[in-house]
């Protein structure tokens, strides 16, 4: 999850696209290794639910470090697939 967030930050810097300041802050939170609150878990869970459609992009490529889509970079900022899986597990514990 942290490696994905770090990769997202690197790709965002390189290509100047992908994610919002909220996503950048989430990536910094994830890479910092600090505690993630229940509210943040719920936010992550909601992000992934809303943005799974981004995988169907036609502009640029999902999963490509040479021409990544903005959605792919944003997804990585939130922890990538591992972040999605983690948020789902944590959300289930909260509920």
N, CA, C and O of each residue as an XYZ file, in Angstrom:
380
protein
N       0.831     -1.177      0.000
C       0.000      0.000      0.000
C       0.888      1.257      0.000
O       0.660      2.186     -0.775
N       1.893      1.272      0.873
C       2.793      2.430      0.935
C       3.616      2.553     -0.341
O       3.857      3.659     -0.824
N       4.047      1.422     -0.886
C       4.817      1.462     -2.142
C       3.971      2.029     -3.275
O       4.471      2.790     -4.103
N       2.699      1.664     -3.313
C       1.790      2.214     -4.332
C       1.637      3.716     -4.177
O       1.691      4.455     -5.160
N       1.448      4.168     -2.951
C       1.282      5.601     -2.692
C       2.539      6.366     -3.108
O       2.448      7.437     -3.708
N       3.694      5.820     -2.791
C       4.957      6.457     -3.179
C       5.092      6.500     -4.700
O       5.516      7.509     -5.263
N       4.736      5.419     -5.347
C       4.770      5.366     -6.817
C       3.818      6.406     -7.410
O       4.154      7.073     -8.389
N       2.643      6.542     -6.820
C       1.683      7.544     -7.273
C       2.242      8.950     -7.161
O       2.073      9.760     -8.072
N       2.906      9.249     -6.051
C       3.511     10.567     -5.877
C       4.581     10.826     -6.938
O       4.670     11.924     -7.488
N       5.385      9.809     -7.216
C       6.441      9.934     -8.217
C       5.850     10.162     -9.607
O       6.310     11.040    -10.338
N       4.840      9.383     -9.976
C       4.217      9.529    -11.293
C       3.499     10.865    -11.426
O       3.525     11.480    -12.492
N       2.865     11.315    -10.361
C       2.171     12.607    -10.402
C       3.163     13.734    -10.650
O       2.902     14.649    -11.431
N       4.284     13.657     -9.985
C       5.330     14.667    -10.171
C       5.869     14.620    -11.608
O       6.050     15.662    -12.238
N       6.116     13.439    -12.109
C       6.703     13.272    -13.444
C       5.757     13.721    -14.555
O       6.182     14.386    -15.500
N       4.467     13.360    -14.447
C       3.518     13.612    -15.536
C       2.591     14.797    -15.283
O       1.825     15.182    -16.167
N       2.652     15.372    -14.099
C       1.831     16.531    -13.745
C       0.339     16.276    -13.963
O      -0.377     17.117    -14.507
N      -0.105     15.117    -13.535
C      -1.534     14.790    -13.593
C      -1.832     13.705    -12.561
O      -0.936     13.028    -12.055
N      -3.111     13.569    -12.273
C      -3.572     12.501    -11.398
C      -3.731     12.937     -9.954
O      -2.796     13.435     -9.327
N      -4.921     12.740     -9.447
C      -5.190     13.003     -8.042
C      -5.407     14.470     -7.735
O      -5.124     15.360     -8.536
N      -5.919     14.674     -6.547
C      -6.166     16.007     -6.013
C      -5.241     16.192     -4.813
O      -4.474     15.296     -4.462
N      -5.323     17.344     -4.203
C      -4.543     17.559     -2.985
C      -4.962     16.586     -1.885
O      -4.144     16.183     -1.057
N      -6.235     16.216     -1.882
C      -6.702     15.218     -0.905
C      -5.983     13.897     -1.140
O      -5.532     13.255     -0.191
N      -5.876     13.491     -2.397
C      -5.163     12.259     -2.727
C      -3.685     12.333     -2.382
O      -3.110     11.372     -1.869
N      -3.075     13.468     -2.661
C      -1.664     13.662     -2.315
C      -1.483     13.579     -0.801
O      -0.543     12.950     -0.316
N      -2.373     14.206     -0.069
C      -2.296     14.132      1.393
C      -2.500     12.719      1.902
O      -1.849     12.299      2.858
N      -3.409     11.980      1.262
C      -3.628     10.586      1.664
C      -2.361      9.776      1.403
O      -1.966      8.962      2.238
N      -1.721      9.989      0.257
C      -0.482      9.272     -0.060
C       0.597      9.576      0.976
O       1.314      8.675      1.412
N       0.712     10.823      1.361
C       1.700     11.202      2.371
C       1.377     10.568      3.712
O       2.279     10.168      4.448
N       0.093     10.476      4.029
C      -0.328      9.821      5.269
C       0.044      8.335      5.230
O       0.571      7.793      6.202
N      -0.233      7.692      4.109
C       0.055      6.259      3.969
C       1.555      6.002      4.022
O       2.007      5.095      4.721
N       2.324      6.790      3.291
C       3.770      6.565      3.261
C       4.438      6.941      4.575
O       5.519      6.445      4.893
N       3.793      7.818      5.339
C       4.334      8.212      6.636
C       4.207      7.135      7.693
O       4.895      7.182      8.712
N       3.335      6.167      7.464
C       3.199      5.037      8.379
C       2.423      5.322      9.651
O       2.402      4.492     10.560
N       1.790      6.472      9.730
C       1.022      6.799     10.925
C      -0.313      6.087     10.962
O      -0.696      5.393     10.020
N      -1.008      6.271     12.063
C      -2.330      5.673     12.224
C      -3.313      6.298     11.238
O      -3.238      7.486     10.925
N      -4.220      5.481     10.766
C      -5.275      5.940      9.868
C      -6.593      5.791     10.626
O      -6.971      4.690     11.030
N      -7.273      6.896     10.810
C      -8.493      6.916     11.617
C      -9.645      6.186     10.921
O      -9.590      5.899      9.725
N     -10.681      5.899     11.697
C     -11.882      5.277     11.129
C     -12.479      6.166     10.040
O     -12.937      5.666      9.013
N     -12.476      7.465     10.258
C     -13.008      8.396      9.249
C     -12.192      8.319      7.960
O     -12.753      8.383      6.867
N     -10.872      8.181      8.083
C     -10.021      8.051      6.900
C     -10.268      6.723      6.187
O     -10.268      6.666      4.957
N     -10.477      5.663      6.953
C     -10.799      4.360      6.361
C     -12.091      4.465      5.546
O     -12.163      3.976      4.419
N     -13.101      5.102      6.121
C     -14.372      5.272      5.417
C     -14.180      6.109      4.155
O     -14.786      5.826      3.122
N     -13.347      7.130      4.237
C     -13.053      7.961      3.071
C     -12.354      7.154      1.985
O     -12.680      7.277      0.804
N     -11.400      6.335      2.386
C     -10.696      5.481      1.422
C     -11.663      4.500      0.778
O     -11.656      4.323     -0.440
N     -12.488      3.869      1.589
C     -13.462      2.908      1.070
C     -14.381      3.574      0.054
O     -14.666      3.006     -1.001
N     -14.839      4.765      0.371
C     -15.715      5.516     -0.538
C     -14.987      5.895     -1.821
O     -15.548      5.795     -2.913
N     -13.730      6.332     -1.688
C     -12.947      6.700     -2.874
C     -12.886      5.523     -3.842
O     -13.200      5.667     -5.024
N     -12.483      4.368     -3.343
C     -12.318      3.210     -4.225
C     -13.646      2.786     -4.855
O     -13.675      2.390     -6.020
N     -14.725      2.864     -4.111
C     -16.043      2.520     -4.661
C     -16.430      3.462     -5.799
O     -16.979      3.025     -6.810
N     -16.147      4.738     -5.636
C     -16.501      5.734     -6.656
C     -15.599      5.673     -7.881
O     -16.041      5.970     -8.992
N     -14.353      5.294     -7.691
C     -13.374      5.449     -8.763
C     -12.949      4.158     -9.449
O     -12.035      4.183    -10.274
N     -13.584      3.028     -9.136
C     -13.209      1.800     -9.850
C     -13.506      1.922    -11.338
O     -12.888      1.231    -12.148
N     -14.433      2.780    -11.707
C     -14.772      3.035    -13.107
C     -13.576      3.629    -13.865
O     -13.484      3.492    -15.085
N     -12.670      4.284    -13.146
C     -11.506      4.904    -13.782
C     -10.610      3.888    -14.488
O      -9.825      4.253    -15.364
N     -10.726      2.624    -14.113
C      -9.913      1.593    -14.758
C     -10.281      1.418    -16.227
O      -9.508      0.841    -16.992
N     -11.442      1.903    -16.625
C     -11.908      1.765    -18.008
C     -11.510      2.948    -18.890
O     -12.147      3.193    -19.914
N     -10.485      3.670    -18.510
C     -10.073      4.869    -19.225
C      -9.666      4.593    -20.674
O      -9.177      3.512    -21.004
N      -9.875      5.571    -21.510
C      -9.434      5.486    -22.902
C      -8.232      6.405    -23.141
O      -7.481      6.218    -24.098
N      -8.058      7.393    -22.266
C      -6.926      8.311    -22.384
C      -5.777      7.796    -21.526
O      -5.961      7.528    -20.339
N      -4.634      7.661    -22.100
C      -3.453      7.152    -21.414
C      -3.736      5.694    -21.012
O      -4.686      5.090    -21.510
N      -2.936      5.142    -20.136
C      -3.072      3.720    -19.840
C      -3.120      3.448    -18.346
O      -2.426      4.084    -17.553
N      -3.956      2.488    -17.986
C      -4.028      2.035    -16.608
C      -2.866      1.068    -16.400
O      -2.696      0.122    -17.170
N      -2.082      1.300    -15.379
C      -0.998      0.390    -15.045
C       0.292      0.620    -15.812
O       1.219     -0.182    -15.704
N       0.374      1.686    -16.578
C       1.544      1.964    -17.411
C       2.345      3.115    -16.810
O       1.839      4.230    -16.680
N       3.582      2.844    -16.448
C       4.431      3.894    -15.874
C       4.992      4.838    -16.933
O       5.554      5.878    -16.589
N       4.850      4.497    -18.219
C       5.353      5.356    -19.290
C       4.301      6.344    -19.791
O       4.651      7.401    -20.316
N       3.036      6.020    -19.638
C       1.947      6.902    -20.052
C       0.717      6.625    -19.184
O      -0.332      6.221    -19.686
N       0.862      6.847    -17.876
C      -0.228      6.489    -16.962
C      -1.411      7.448    -17.057
O      -1.246      8.651    -17.258
N      -2.594      6.888    -16.907
C      -3.792      7.735    -16.862
C      -3.818      8.487    -15.539
O      -3.213      8.060    -14.556
N      -4.521      9.606    -15.528
C      -4.681     10.380    -14.306
C      -5.382      9.538    -13.239
O      -5.046      9.613    -12.057
N      -6.360      8.736    -13.668
C      -7.078      7.878    -12.730
C      -6.180      6.843    -12.091
O      -6.317      6.540    -10.906
N      -5.253      6.295    -12.876
C      -4.313      5.310    -12.343
C      -3.402      5.937    -11.290
O      -3.161      5.352    -10.234
N      -2.905      7.127    -11.589
C      -2.045      7.827    -10.629
C      -2.832      8.106     -9.348
O      -2.330      7.879     -8.247
N      -4.050      8.592     -9.490
C      -4.886      8.876     -8.321
C      -5.126      7.603     -7.502
O      -5.043      7.629     -6.274
N      -5.420      6.500     -8.179
C      -5.660      5.213     -7.514
C      -4.444      4.829     -6.678
O      -4.581      4.376     -5.542
N      -3.250      5.014     -7.248
C      -2.031      4.697     -6.515
C      -1.869      5.593     -5.289
O      -1.434      5.134     -4.232
N      -2.220      6.871     -5.433
C      -2.093      7.786     -4.299
C      -2.893      7.300     -3.093
O      -2.503      7.523     -1.947
N      -3.998      6.645     -3.361
C      -4.859      6.143     -2.280
C      -4.440      4.741     -1.821
O      -5.120      4.138     -0.990
N      -3.340      4.221     -2.347
C      -2.821      2.928     -1.907
C      -2.966      1.807     -2.918
O      -2.560      0.675     -2.655
N      -3.543      2.113     -4.079
C      -3.674      1.096     -5.123
C      -4.595     -0.042     -4.725
O      -5.404      0.085     -3.806
N      -4.460     -1.155     -5.428
C      -5.319     -2.313     -5.154
C      -5.146     -2.809     -3.721
O      -6.109     -3.233     -3.084
N      -3.912     -2.753     -3.219
C      -3.675     -3.169     -1.836
C      -4.373     -2.228     -0.863
O      -4.881     -2.668      0.168
N      -4.402     -0.941     -1.180
C      -5.119      0.015     -0.346
C      -6.612     -0.247     -0.354
O      -7.274     -0.154      0.679
N      -7.139     -0.576     -1.523
C      -8.568     -0.905     -1.648
C      -8.895     -2.117     -0.779
O      -9.858     -2.094     -0.012
N      -8.093     -3.176     -0.901
C      -8.339     -4.392     -0.121
C      -8.237     -4.109      1.377
O      -9.062     -4.582      2.158
N      -7.225     -3.336      1.778
C      -7.037     -2.994      3.178
C      -8.230     -2.188      3.700
O      -8.757     -2.471      4.776
N      -8.646     -1.187      2.928
C      -9.776     -0.348      3.347
C     -11.049     -1.169      3.490
O     -11.843     -0.926      4.399
N     -11.251     -2.140      2.601
C     -12.432     -3.008      2.709
C     -12.388     -3.832      3.985
O     -13.399     -3.967      4.673
N     -11.219     -4.385      4.306
C     -11.092     -5.172      5.548
C     -11.312     -4.292      6.773
O     -12.020     -4.679      7.702
N     -10.709     -3.117      6.773
C     -10.845     -2.222      7.922
C     -12.285     -1.726      8.064
O     -12.801     -1.618      9.177
N     -12.919     -1.431      6.954
C     -14.314     -0.957      6.984
C     -15.225     -2.026      7.576
O     -16.137     -1.713      8.341
N     -14.982     -3.284      7.226
C     -15.784     -4.379      7.778
C     -15.621     -4.470      9.295
O     -16.576     -4.792     10.002
N     -14.424     -4.189      9.797
C     -14.190     -4.209     11.242
C     -14.921     -3.059     11.938
O     -15.406     -3.211     13.059
N     -14.996     -1.910     11.263
C     -15.660     -0.749     11.843
C     -17.164     -1.005     11.959
O     -17.787     -0.678     12.969
N     -17.737     -1.596     10.902
C     -19.188     -1.852     10.870
C     -19.515     -2.990     11.766
O     -20.680     -3.368     11.885
